[in-house]
Amino acid sequence: MRCAEHNYDIVSKMFYSKALFFYQQGVYSETDRTEKSSTLANFGPDMDKNYGWDGVIYLCGLLEYKYGQQDDIQLRLKKLNESKTAIARIFGLGKSSKNKPGPLLEHARNLYDNISKLVSDDDF
């Protein structure tokens, strides 16, 4: 049973937005070489399934797609295009590489298609 008066939906969105912030900070730190994160042993999502740095890129894109800011449309389009490019590298390189997990490739392809549709949508 859902408890509407407890504002769980507001807290949930806050946690997703915070996760987006930290994932983006991790990617930025890796990109500008201030902190090396891509060499860590396990990224999850749990101990049995390690999707590596590609999983981090995917989650960053997914969180941006679902919970990214909505106020500045131009900034949103810019961030979605950056996410789309990063996600394309996951499944684009994954077809020739057998060590990439199949579920990640499938989810990355679906997310890429969804972002592409959103970015090219005239109603945006």
Disulfide bonds with the S-S distance in Angstrom:
none
